[in-house]
Amino acid sequence: MAGFLVRCRDINTRWCGDIAYINTWEGWLYLATVIDLGSRKVVGWTAADHLAPISWSRPCATPSHSAAPSPG
């Protein structure tokens, strides 16, 4: 995205998410990640073989390290 700039220096104040579509020999794998914009570290992720909405509520339930955004 041209011109998109995030200026976030505080850790655990802003998170963003993304979904990657990975073509494998067995079909598509969908990888959802949640990233802390301040530290630029992955704070949660999940993978599934389908895009069912219920599965995408899990990235924060499987954290890659102990982190939580501030309330609000």
FIFI-671363 format. One record per residue (C-alpha): y, x, z. Coordinates in steps of 0.1 Angstrom, whole numbers, plus 5000, padded with zeros to 4 digits. Each point is the difference from the previous one (the first is absolute). Layout:
FIFI-671363
YXZ/...
END
This chain:
FIFI-671363
500050005000/503250174989/502750025025/497949905030/500850215031/498949955035/502050165028/498049955031/499850285025/498849805030/496250005004/498349665005/503049794991/499249924963/496749964984/499149924964/496749914983/498450054966/496849904982/498250254977/497449884974/497350264995/497549964972/496550125011/496550004984/499249695021/503249814992/503549985014/500950135035/503249875016/501650235025/502949875022/502150255020/502849975025/502450295002/502650095026/503250074981/501450245026/497050235003/498649924965/496549985016/497349744994/499849785031/497349774988/497849934970/497149784988/497849994969/498249704984/498249904968/502249694997/503649885005/499349725025/503149965021/498150015033/499050374994/503650124996/500949915036/497850295011/502050314991/501750005034/496849925017/498550334987/502750255009/499750364989/501950115031/501549835031/503349854989/501849675003/503449894987/502749895025/500349635005/502549824977/
END
